[in-house]
Amino acid sequence: MADPWLTLIGMADDNAVNLSPASRAAIEAAEVIFGGPRHLELVDTGTRGQPWPIPFSVDPVLALKGKPVVALTSGDPFWFGAGSSLSAHLAPDEWTVLPSPSTFQLIAGQLGWRMEDITCHGLHAAPFAQLRRFLSPQGRMICLVRDQHAPKMLAKWLMDQGAGAAALHICECMGGPNQRIRQTTARAFDLSDIKSPVAVAVDLPNDIGLPRASGLPDETFAHDGQITKRPVRALTLSALAPRPRETLWDIGAGSGSISVEWCLAGGHATAFEVRSDRVANITRNIADFGLSHQMQVVEGASLETIRNQPVPDAVFVGGGGNAALFDLLFRILPKGTRLVANGVTLETETLLATLHAIHGGDLLRIELAQSQPLGTLRGWQPSRPVVQWSVRL
């Protein structure tokens, strides 16, 4: 392997004296040293120091390819640090990494928390809504936050989620001489004089969080009644079989509930919807569930808008399914794509039965009934039957 030109060095919040000999040697040999103002000051880089650009970009580092360069980060450069942003543009022999204990490790060690029981989050530029899927009874989270104002904002967000009893550990300047940890609750938060860098360790109360099984309650979503109802949604997601990092096309998305639950399982989704009012509901659901980094909505007729989109691993046709759409899907989808379509009209049922006869797969008729008042007693109120066709192309 060639000698790497870039060295990624993780630093604790103390000073350069405690850096390893290898880290000090790389810093001494570097022509340019990138880092936040705090790190550059700790190392005393002089004229070699160059702060990260705002907004953050790795371009200035990549422009120096071949020269000895150091990038200073907090703790572990590959745990919510700049490491992965840089390595994505480099060959494996172009960099070396010299990590320090991460802020997560420092906090867990101080609190006596088992790392395997904690979820870790970088929220410097991400909405708190991204935490929604991780809320769970007696769950624990450690969150890196943007600045001294963020802990109070996080406390308010937790209050809005019904987690006012959550214990918050405000962890300032971890690993350095000014380290401080103070405890409060989301409901009683009144701390001031918070210093950056700061993280918040959250000990959640009981009776909080979303169910992990498919089929969230309909009222969890913003919708106008055009939503795949909870039992049918659970069966549909079972047929779609979401897996982390896979991509879904949700055609005729309505409220986008299928896409949302697909993303909660770790995938990415594009929701296609022709009506602007329903696009607004989908956009709201994306924000409410913190899925802006995983889910997008495209407005317009699906025959026109599905072209030139990221290739999907699965496709759900929930509305607007017709022969022309399926003909297009069969032409453009790669082999192995999972296709699931639901229909409630006689015309769609006939179409899906025909497609099943030609292409195989599974054809399922879903008939549900719910108890409703019937005079002074109760009776069964049937829902419209749903015909579901699922196939692997």
Phi, psi and chi 1 to 4 in degrees:
 res  aa     phi    psi   chi1   chi2   chi3   chi4
   1 MET       -  142.0  -66.7  178.5   63.3      -
   2 ALA   -71.4  159.2      -      -      -      -
   3 ASP   -67.4  128.6  -68.9  -25.2      -      -
   4 PRO   -68.1  141.0   23.5  -32.4      -      -
   5 TRP   -90.0  -18.8   60.7  -89.5      -      -
   6 LEU  -114.5  130.2  173.8   63.4      -      -
   7 THR  -117.2  123.1  -57.0      -      -      -
   8 LEU   -97.0  118.1  -61.7  161.0      -      -
   9 ILE  -116.1  125.7  -62.7  176.7      -      -
  10 GLY   -91.8  135.4      -      -      -      -
  11 MET  -122.9  144.3  -64.8 -174.4   63.6      -
  12 ALA   -85.1  173.8      -      -      -      -
  13 ASP   -88.8   52.3 -168.8   46.8      -      -
  14 ASP  -124.0 -101.7   43.3   24.8      -      -
  15 ASN  -154.5  177.2   54.7   56.9      -      -
  16 ALA   -70.5  -13.9      -      -      -      -
  17 VAL   -60.1  -34.9  173.8      -      -      -
  18 ASN   -89.0    4.7  -67.6  -34.9      -      -
  19 LEU   -70.8  153.3  -72.8  171.6      -      -
  20 SER   -68.8  158.6   67.7      -      -      -
  21 PRO   -55.6  -38.9  -27.2   35.8      -      -
  22 ALA   -63.5  -40.1      -      -      -      -
  23 SER   -65.9  -43.6  -64.3      -      -      -
  24 ARG   -64.2  -38.7  -69.4 -160.9  -61.4  -88.6
  25 ALA   -64.6  -41.3      -      -      -      -
  26 ALA   -64.3  -39.9      -      -      -      -
  27 ILE   -64.9  -42.3  -69.6  171.0      -      -
  28 GLU   -64.7  -33.2  -69.5  172.5    4.4      -
  29 ALA   -86.1  -12.3      -      -      -      -
  30 ALA   -73.4  140.7      -      -      -      -
  31 GLU   -80.7  -35.6  -69.0 -173.8   18.5      -
  32 VAL  -135.4  139.7 -178.9      -      -      -
  33 ILE  -125.9  118.3  -58.7  171.4      -      -
  34 PHE   -96.7  147.9  -71.1   88.3      -      -
  35 GLY   172.8  172.0      -      -      -      -
  36 GLY   -70.8  159.1      -      -      -      -
  37 PRO   -52.3  -38.2  -26.8   35.1      -      -
  38 ARG   -64.1  -45.1  175.5  172.4   55.3   89.1
  39 HIS   -67.8  -41.4  -69.1  137.5      -      -
  40 LEU   -63.0  -36.3  -63.5  177.1      -      -
  41 GLU   -69.0  -40.3 -178.1  179.9   -6.7      -
  42 LEU   -63.1  -37.4  -70.3  171.8      -      -
  43 VAL   -85.3  -18.5  173.2      -      -      -
  44 ASP    58.7   63.7 -170.5   19.7      -      -
  45 THR   -78.7  -15.3   56.1      -      -      -
  46 GLY    63.1 -138.9      -      -      -      -
  47 THR   -73.8  -12.1   57.1      -      -      -
  48 ARG   -78.7  -16.5  -64.9 -180.0  -60.7  156.1
  49 GLY   -75.7  137.8      -      -      -      -
  50 GLN  -137.2  115.6 -174.4  167.8  -31.2      -
  51 PRO   -68.6  151.4   23.5  -31.2      -      -
  52 TRP   -59.8  140.0  -67.5  112.0      -      -
  53 PRO   -68.6  155.9   23.6  -31.7      -      -
  54 ILE  -120.7  120.7  -59.6  174.7      -      -
  55 PRO   -66.4  158.0   25.7  -34.5      -      -
  56 PHE   -57.8  137.8  175.9   80.6      -      -
  57 SER  -152.5  144.7  172.0      -      -      -
  58 VAL   -94.5   -0.4  -62.1      -      -      -
  59 ASP   -57.4  -42.7  -68.7  -17.5      -      -
  60 PRO   -61.1  -33.2  -24.1   35.0      -      -
  61 VAL   -69.3  -47.2  179.0      -      -      -
  62 LEU   -64.3  -27.0  -60.8  176.1      -      -
  63 ALA   -67.8  -17.0      -      -      -      -
  64 LEU  -100.9   19.0  -62.4  172.1      -      -
  65 LYS   -50.8  131.4 -177.3  174.3 -178.9  177.1
  66 GLY    99.8  -20.2      -      -      -      -
  67 LYS   -93.8  154.9  -63.1 -178.4  178.8 -179.7
  68 PRO   -71.3  114.5   22.5  -30.7      -      -
  69 VAL  -129.0  142.6  175.3      -      -      -
  70 VAL  -119.3  138.0  160.5      -      -      -
  71 ALA  -117.9  119.7      -      -      -      -
  72 LEU   -95.1  132.5  -57.8  174.8      -      -
  73 THR  -135.9  172.8   71.4      -      -      -
  74 SER   -83.1  131.6  -65.4      -      -      -
  75 GLY    60.3 -118.8      -      -      -      -
  76 ASP   -95.2  114.9 -173.2  -21.9      -      -
  77 PRO   -61.4  -17.6  -23.8   35.1      -      -
  78 PHE  -105.3   17.1  -76.5   89.2      -      -
  79 TRP  -122.9   90.2 -154.7  -12.4      -      -
  80 PHE    58.4   32.0  -64.0  103.8      -      -
  81 GLY  -114.9 -168.6      -      -      -      -
  82 ALA   -80.9   -5.8      -      -      -      -
  83 GLY   -57.2  -51.4      -      -      -      -
  84 SER   -68.9  -32.2   58.6      -      -      -
  85 SER   -63.9  -36.3  -61.5      -      -      -
  86 LEU   -80.3  -45.8  -74.6  160.7      -      -
  87 SER   -64.2  -23.4   63.2      -      -      -
  88 ALA   -62.2  -20.5      -      -      -      -
  89 HIS  -107.3    6.5  -57.3  -81.1      -      -
  90 LEU  -126.1  157.0  -57.8  173.6      -      -
  91 ALA   -80.0  155.0      -      -      -      -
  92 PRO   -58.4  -25.7  -25.2   34.8      -      -
  93 ASP   -91.1    9.3   60.7   -5.2      -      -
  94 GLU   -94.9  -11.7  -68.2 -172.6   81.2      -
  95 TRP  -138.4  159.9   84.4   86.8      -      -
  96 THR  -133.5  154.7 -171.6      -      -      -
  97 VAL  -126.4  135.9   58.8      -      -      -
  98 LEU  -127.1   85.3  -58.5  170.0      -      -
  99 PRO   -80.7  160.9   30.5  -34.2      -      -
 100 SER  -117.2  169.2  -65.9      -      -      -
 101 PRO   -55.0  135.6  -25.7   35.2      -      -
 102 SER   -75.1  163.6   68.6      -      -      -
 103 THR   -58.4  -37.6  -59.2      -      -      -
 104 PHE   -59.1  -45.0  -57.2  113.1      -      -
 105 GLN   -66.9  -40.9  -66.8  167.0  -56.4      -
 106 LEU   -62.4  -42.7  -66.2  171.7      -      -
 107 ILE   -68.7  -45.2  -67.5  173.2      -      -
 108 ALA   -59.5  -39.5      -      -      -      -
 109 GLY   -65.8  -38.4      -      -      -      -
 110 GLN   -69.9  -36.5  -71.3  -67.1  -44.0      -
 111 LEU   -89.4  -12.1  -61.2  179.7      -      -
 112 GLY    74.2   30.8      -      -      -      -
 113 TRP   -94.2  141.1  -71.5    3.7      -      -
 114 ARG   -75.2  125.3  -66.1  161.2   57.7   99.3
 115 MET   -59.3  -35.8  -74.1  -64.6  -62.4      -
 116 GLU   -70.0  -11.6   59.2  -93.0   33.2      -
 117 ASP   -99.2    3.8  -66.6  -23.5      -      -
 118 ILE  -112.1  144.4  -56.5  165.7      -      -
 119 THR  -101.5  139.5   60.3      -      -      -
 120 CYS  -115.8  137.8  -59.8      -      -      -
 121 HIS  -139.8  137.4  -50.3  -83.8      -      -
 122 GLY  -104.7  110.9      -      -      -      -
 123 LEU  -116.3   26.3  -59.4  176.7      -      -
 124 HIS   -60.1  -39.6  -64.0   98.1      -      -
 125 ALA  -129.6   15.8      -      -      -      -
 126 ALA  -112.1  148.7      -      -      -      -
 127 PRO   -71.8  149.5   27.0  -34.4      -      -
 128 PHE   -60.8  -24.3  -65.0  138.5      -      -
 129 ALA   -58.5  -20.7      -      -      -      -
 130 GLN   -63.6  -18.1  -74.7 -168.7   11.1      -
 131 LEU   -80.0  -12.4  -60.7  176.1      -      -
 132 ARG   -56.9  -41.6 -171.2  174.5  178.4 -173.5
 133 ARG   -70.4  -17.1   75.8 -178.6   72.7 -179.6
 134 PHE   -95.9   -4.1  -60.9  100.7      -      -
 135 LEU   -69.1  128.6  -59.7  179.6      -      -
 136 SER  -154.9  155.1   62.4      -      -      -
 137 PRO   -57.2  123.7  -25.0   34.8      -      -
 138 GLN    59.4   23.8  -60.7 -177.3   -2.8      -
 139 GLY   -75.2  160.8      -      -      -      -
 140 ARG  -128.3  136.8  -73.9  173.9  167.6  171.1
 141 MET  -134.0  147.6  -53.2 -175.7  -65.2      -
 142 ILE  -121.6  124.5  -62.1  177.8      -      -
 143 CYS  -120.7  119.7  -54.6      -      -      -
 144 LEU   -77.4  128.1  -51.2 -178.7      -      -
 145 VAL  -121.5  166.9  -65.9      -      -      -
 146 ARG   -68.4  -49.0 -177.5  176.4   60.5 -107.0
 147 ASP  -157.8 -171.3   55.2   27.8      -      -
 148 GLN   -68.4  -17.0   67.0  -88.6   24.9      -
 149 HIS   -86.6  -19.8  -53.8  -66.2      -      -
 150 ALA   -65.7  -37.3      -      -      -      -
 151 PRO   -57.6  -40.2  -29.3   38.0      -      -
 152 LYS   -65.2  -39.0 -176.9  175.9 -178.4  178.5
 153 MET   -66.8  -38.4  -62.9  166.3   62.0      -
 154 LEU   -64.7  -40.5  175.7   57.7      -      -
 155 ALA   -60.0  -42.5      -      -      -      -
 156 LYS   -64.8  -40.9 -178.1 -178.3 -176.3  -56.0
 157 TRP   -62.4  -42.0 -177.5   84.3      -      -
 158 LEU   -63.1  -38.6  -72.1  166.4      -      -
 159 MET   -58.3  -44.9  -76.5  -81.3  -67.8      -
 160 ASP   -64.4  -23.9  -66.3  -20.2      -      -
 161 GLN   -89.3    2.6  -56.5  -55.4  -51.3      -
 162 GLY    84.2   17.9      -      -      -      -
 163 ALA  -111.9   41.5      -      -      -      -
 164 GLY   -62.6  -24.3      -      -      -      -
 165 ALA   -83.5   -1.0      -      -      -      -
 166 ALA   -59.7  134.1      -      -      -      -
 167 ALA   -82.3  129.7      -      -      -      -
 168 LEU  -113.8  129.8  -54.5 -174.8      -      -
 169 HIS  -109.0  110.9  -54.5  -92.9      -      -
 170 ILE   -89.3  113.6  -47.7  -55.4      -      -
 171 CYS  -112.1  111.8  -53.9      -      -      -
 172 GLU  -110.7  137.8  -54.9  162.1   69.9      -
 173 CYS    51.4   48.7  -54.6      -      -      -
 174 MET   -65.3  137.7  -65.2  -59.4  -63.2      -
 175 GLY    88.3    0.5      -      -      -      -
 176 GLY  -120.9  179.7      -      -      -      -
 177 PRO   -67.8  -19.8   23.3  -33.4      -      -
 178 ASN   -99.6   16.9  -61.9  -42.6      -      -
 179 GLN   -57.8  137.5  173.8  176.8  -55.4      -
 180 ARG  -151.2  138.3  177.3  170.9   62.8  172.8
 181 ILE  -127.1  124.0  -60.3  177.7      -      -
 182 ARG  -124.1  147.8  -69.1  178.6  -73.7  174.0
 183 GLN  -116.4  141.8 -177.0  173.1  -17.6      -
 184 THR  -153.6 -166.2 -178.0      -      -      -
 185 THR  -123.3  163.5   65.6      -      -      -
 186 ALA   -59.8  -40.5      -      -      -      -
 187 ARG   -70.1  -35.5 -177.0  178.3  -65.0  111.6
 188 ALA  -102.4   15.7      -      -      -      -
 189 PHE   -59.3  122.1 -169.9   95.8      -      -
 190 ASP  -147.9   22.8   61.9   -8.3      -      -
 191 LEU   -75.9  145.7  -60.6 -179.6      -      -
 192 SER  -133.2 -177.5   59.0      -      -      -
 193 ASP    54.1   42.9 -171.2   30.4      -      -
 194 ILE   -83.6  134.2  -64.0  173.8      -      -
 195 LYS  -108.5  143.4  -67.3 -178.5  173.1   60.6
 196 SER   -92.4  151.5  -67.1      -      -      -
 197 PRO   -75.3  144.1   27.6  -34.5      -      -
 198 VAL  -133.5  145.5   58.2      -      -      -
 199 ALA  -134.0  158.8      -      -      -      -
 200 VAL  -124.5  122.0 -178.0      -      -      -
 201 ALA   -96.0  128.5      -      -      -      -
 202 VAL  -116.6  125.5 -177.4      -      -      -
 203 ASP  -108.1  106.1 -147.5  -18.5      -      -
 204 LEU   -80.3  152.6  -68.2  163.7      -      -
 205 PRO   -82.3 -177.1   31.6  -35.2      -      -
 206 ASN   -75.6  167.5  -71.3  -43.5      -      -
 207 ASP    55.9   54.4 -166.3   25.1      -      -
 208 ILE  -143.1  147.5 -169.8   70.1      -      -
 209 GLY   108.0  163.1      -      -      -      -
 210 LEU   -82.7  146.8  -62.7  170.3      -      -
 211 PRO   -61.3  149.7  -19.0   30.3      -      -
 212 ARG   -85.7  -21.6  -69.5  -69.9 -169.1 -110.6
 213 ALA   -76.0  155.3      -      -      -      -
 214 SER   -66.3  148.5  -62.2      -      -      -
 215 GLY    98.0   60.5      -      -      -      -
 216 LEU   -67.4  154.3  -65.0  175.1      -      -
 217 PRO   -55.8  142.9  -25.0   34.0      -      -
 218 ASP   -58.1  -34.0  -65.1  -12.6      -      -
 219 GLU   -71.6   -6.7   58.0  -90.1   20.3      -
 220 THR   -68.6  -22.2  -50.4      -      -      -
 221 PHE  -108.9  151.8  -55.6   92.3      -      -
 222 ALA   -79.1  124.8      -      -      -      -
 223 HIS  -158.9  164.6   65.5   90.6      -      -
 224 ASP  -108.9   20.6   61.8   -3.9      -      -
 225 GLY   100.3  -20.8      -      -      -      -
 226 GLN   -87.5   84.6 -173.4   66.5   24.1      -
 227 ILE  -146.2  140.8 -178.4  172.8      -      -
 228 THR   -67.5  112.4  -56.3      -      -      -
 229 LYS   -62.9  156.8  -60.4  -59.4 -171.2  -66.9
 230 ARG   -49.4  -53.2  179.0  177.8 -176.3  173.1
 231 PRO   -64.5  -40.8  -18.4   31.9      -      -
 232 VAL   -68.7  -35.7  176.6      -      -      -
 233 ARG   -63.0  -40.8 -168.9  176.8  -18.2  114.6
 234 ALA   -62.3  -42.9      -      -      -      -
 235 LEU   -67.4  -36.7  -69.8  169.2      -      -
 236 THR   -66.9  -45.0  -59.8      -      -      -
 237 LEU   -65.9  -33.7  -74.4  158.8      -      -
 238 SER   -61.5  -41.5  176.8      -      -      -
 239 ALA   -70.2  -36.0      -      -      -      -
 240 LEU   -71.4  -28.5  -73.8  167.3      -      -
 241 ALA    55.2   63.4      -      -      -      -
 242 PRO   -64.8  144.7   22.8  -32.4      -      -
 243 ARG  -137.7  153.2  -70.1  178.5  -70.5 -168.5
 244 PRO   -54.9  140.9  -27.1   35.7      -      -
 245 ARG    72.6    1.5  -69.1  173.4  -66.6  -79.1
 246 GLU   -83.4  159.1  -71.6 -169.1  -35.5      -
 247 THR  -113.3  135.7  -62.9      -      -      -
 248 LEU  -116.4  139.3  171.8   72.9      -      -
 249 TRP  -100.7  124.2  -75.9    0.3      -      -
 250 ASP  -112.5   99.0 -176.8   -1.2      -      -
 251 ILE   -96.6  127.2  -60.4  175.0      -      -
 252 GLY    70.7   55.9      -      -      -      -
 253 ALA   -73.3  -21.7      -      -      -      -
 254 GLY    65.4 -102.7      -      -      -      -
 255 SER   -93.5  -12.5   67.2      -      -      -
 256 GLY    81.2   15.0      -      -      -      -
 257 SER   -63.0  -37.6   61.3      -      -      -
 258 ILE   -62.7  -45.3  -67.7  -71.6      -      -
 259 SER   -62.4  -42.6  -72.9      -      -      -
 260 VAL   -59.1  -49.1  166.2      -      -      -
 261 GLU   -69.4  -31.6  -64.5 -148.3   40.1      -
 262 TRP   -60.2  -45.7  174.3  -81.0      -      -
 263 CYS   -68.5  -35.1  -68.6      -      -      -
 264 LEU   -62.9  -23.4  -69.2  177.0      -      -
 265 ALA   -84.0    0.2      -      -      -      -
 266 GLY   107.9    3.5      -      -      -      -
 267 GLY   -95.9 -171.1      -      -      -      -
 268 HIS  -122.4  150.5  -66.0   78.1      -      -
 269 ALA  -145.8  147.2      -      -      -      -
 270 THR  -119.3  120.8  -60.4      -      -      -
 271 ALA   -98.5  128.0      -      -      -      -
 272 PHE  -107.8  125.9  -59.1   91.2      -      -
 273 GLU  -147.2  134.8  176.2   53.6   51.1      -
 274 VAL   -86.7  -25.5   69.3      -      -      -
 275 ARG   -93.3  129.2  -74.9 -177.9   45.9  169.1
 276 SER   -66.7  -33.5   58.7      -      -      -
 277 ASP   -66.6  -35.3   56.1  -23.3      -      -
 278 ARG   -76.5  -31.1  -69.2  174.0  178.9  163.2
 279 VAL   -59.2  -38.5  167.4      -      -      -
 280 ALA   -63.3  -40.5      -      -      -      -
 281 ASN   -65.7  -41.0  -78.2  -26.7      -      -
 282 ILE   -62.5  -43.6  -64.5  170.6      -      -
 283 THR   -60.0  -41.0  -58.5      -      -      -
 284 ARG   -64.5  -41.5  177.0 -179.4  167.2 -174.5
 285 ASN   -65.3  -37.0  -73.7  -36.1      -      -
 286 ILE   -59.0  -44.6  -68.9  172.4      -      -
 287 ALA   -69.3  -44.1      -      -      -      -
 288 ASP   -63.0  -32.9  -72.9  -10.6      -      -
 289 PHE   -95.9    2.0  -75.0   89.2      -      -
 290 GLY    64.3   44.2      -      -      -      -
 291 LEU  -112.2   19.2  -62.0  175.6      -      -
 292 SER   -62.1  -23.8   58.8      -      -      -
 293 HIS   -87.5   -3.6   60.3  -54.6      -      -
 294 GLN  -124.1  -20.1  -68.0  174.8  -97.8      -
 295 MET  -135.6  141.2 -179.0  176.1  167.8      -
 296 GLN  -134.9  158.6   64.0  171.2  -26.1      -
 297 VAL  -121.5  138.0   58.0      -      -      -
 298 VAL  -119.8  124.5  176.8      -      -      -
 299 GLU   -94.1  135.5 -177.3  175.5   -7.7      -
 300 GLY   136.8  173.1      -      -      -      -
 301 ALA   -66.3  132.3      -      -      -      -
 302 SER   -63.2  -33.3   55.3      -      -      -
 303 LEU   -58.6  -27.3  -80.2  170.7      -      -
 304 GLU   -96.0  -34.0  -57.9  168.5    3.9      -
 305 THR   -91.3  -17.3   56.2      -      -      -
 306 ILE   -79.4  -13.2   63.7  174.2      -      -
 307 ARG   -70.7  147.0  -58.9  174.2 -172.6  -89.4
 308 ASN    63.3   24.3  -58.2  -41.7      -      -
 309 GLN   -95.8  161.8  -64.7  -67.6  -24.3      -
 310 PRO   -53.5  135.7  -25.7   34.2      -      -
 311 VAL   -61.8  128.3  176.3      -      -      -
 312 PRO   -88.1  158.1   34.3  -35.6      -      -
 313 ASP   -92.9  -23.4  -60.4  -77.7      -      -
 314 ALA  -148.4  152.1      -      -      -      -
 315 VAL  -133.0  132.8  175.6      -      -      -
 316 PHE  -116.8  126.5  172.4   57.3      -      -
 317 VAL  -107.1  104.2 -179.5      -      -      -
 318 GLY  -103.5  -21.2      -      -      -      -
 319 GLY  -153.8  149.2      -      -      -      -
 320 GLY    76.4   14.0      -      -      -      -
 321 GLY   -71.1  124.9      -      -      -      -
 322 ASN  -143.8  174.3   54.0   43.8      -      -
 323 ALA   -60.0  -39.6      -      -      -      -
 324 ALA   -63.5  -40.1      -      -      -      -
 325 LEU   -64.9  -46.3  173.5   63.2      -      -
 326 PHE   -66.0  -36.5  -73.5  105.9      -      -
 327 ASP   -59.0  -42.7  -74.0  -16.2      -      -
 328 LEU   -65.7  -43.8  176.4   60.6      -      -
 329 LEU   -60.2  -43.0  -68.3  174.2      -      -
 330 PHE   -63.4  -28.1  -67.3  140.0      -      -
 331 ARG   -79.6  -36.2  -69.9 -159.6  -52.8  -88.7
 332 ILE  -104.2  -17.6   65.7  174.8      -      -
 333 LEU   -81.5  139.3  -67.7  178.0      -      -
 334 PRO   -72.6  158.4   24.0  -31.5      -      -
 335 LYS   -61.2  139.1 -175.4  177.5  179.8 -179.6
 336 GLY    97.2   -8.9      -      -      -      -
 337 THR   -64.9  136.7  -57.2      -      -      -
 338 ARG   -88.4  127.7  -54.6 -171.7  -63.2  -81.9
 339 LEU  -121.8  127.0  174.2   62.3      -      -
 340 VAL  -129.2  132.9  178.4      -      -      -
 341 ALA  -134.3  136.1      -      -      -      -
 342 ASN  -112.7  143.2  -70.7   -6.0      -      -
 343 GLY  -142.4  144.9      -      -      -      -
 344 VAL  -120.6  -13.1  -64.4      -      -      -
 345 THR   -93.7  159.5   66.2      -      -      -
 346 LEU   -61.7  -38.3  -68.9  173.4      -      -
 347 GLU   -65.1  -43.6  -70.0   77.7    7.8      -
 348 THR   -69.2  -38.3  -54.1      -      -      -
 349 GLU   -59.4  -44.1 -179.9  175.7  -16.9      -
 350 THR   -63.0  -43.3  -59.6      -      -      -
 351 LEU   -61.0  -46.0  174.4   60.4      -      -
 352 LEU   -66.8  -36.2  -63.3 -177.5      -      -
 353 ALA   -64.3  -39.4      -      -      -      -
 354 THR   -65.5  -45.1  -58.8      -      -      -
 355 LEU   -62.6  -38.2  -67.9  170.9      -      -
 356 HIS   -62.9  -40.9  173.0 -105.0      -      -
 357 ALA   -64.7  -31.8      -      -      -      -
 358 ILE   -86.1  -44.5  -62.8  171.5      -      -
 359 HIS  -106.7   -8.0  -60.4  -79.0      -      -
 360 GLY    80.0 -154.1      -      -      -      -
 361 GLY    94.4 -157.0      -      -      -      -
 362 ASP  -119.8  138.0  -66.0  -46.5      -      -
 363 LEU  -119.6  123.1 -163.1   63.2      -      -
 364 LEU  -126.9  133.2  176.9   68.1      -      -
 365 ARG  -106.9  121.9 -176.8  178.2  174.5   89.5
 366 ILE  -107.1  114.2  -54.4  167.9      -      -
 367 GLU  -121.6  118.8  -61.3 -171.7   70.5      -
 368 LEU  -124.7  152.5  -59.4  168.2      -      -
 369 ALA  -141.3  144.4      -      -      -      -
 370 GLN  -124.3  142.1 -169.4  169.0   11.2      -
 371 SER   -68.4  137.2   64.6      -      -      -
 372 GLN  -138.8  154.3  -62.8  -73.3  -12.0      -
 373 PRO   -58.6  138.4  -23.1   34.1      -      -
 374 LEU  -135.1   90.1 -174.1   61.6      -      -
 375 GLY    66.9 -127.0      -      -      -      -
 376 THR   -90.6   -2.4   58.2      -      -      -
 377 LEU  -114.2 -158.5  -56.2  174.9      -      -
 378 ARG  -132.8  154.2  -67.9  173.9  -60.3  154.9
 379 GLY  -146.8  173.1      -      -      -      -
 380 TRP   -88.9  128.6  -68.0  109.5      -      -
 381 GLN  -107.7  106.0  179.0   63.9   47.1      -
 382 PRO   -74.3  144.9   25.9  -32.0      -      -
 383 SER   -87.5  163.8  -57.8      -      -      -
 384 ARG   -63.5  134.5  -70.0 -177.0  177.5  178.7
 385 PRO   -61.3  145.3  -20.0   31.9      -      -
 386 VAL  -117.0  129.8  175.6      -      -      -
 387 VAL  -101.7  127.2  172.1      -      -      -
 388 GLN  -119.9  124.8 -179.4 -178.1   97.0      -
 389 TRP  -112.0  129.2  176.0   51.1      -      -
 390 SER  -131.1  139.7   55.9      -      -      -
 391 VAL  -155.6  150.4   67.2      -      -      -
 392 ARG  -103.3  120.8 -177.3 -179.2  -71.3  -90.4
 393 LEU   -70.4      -  -59.0 -176.5      -      -
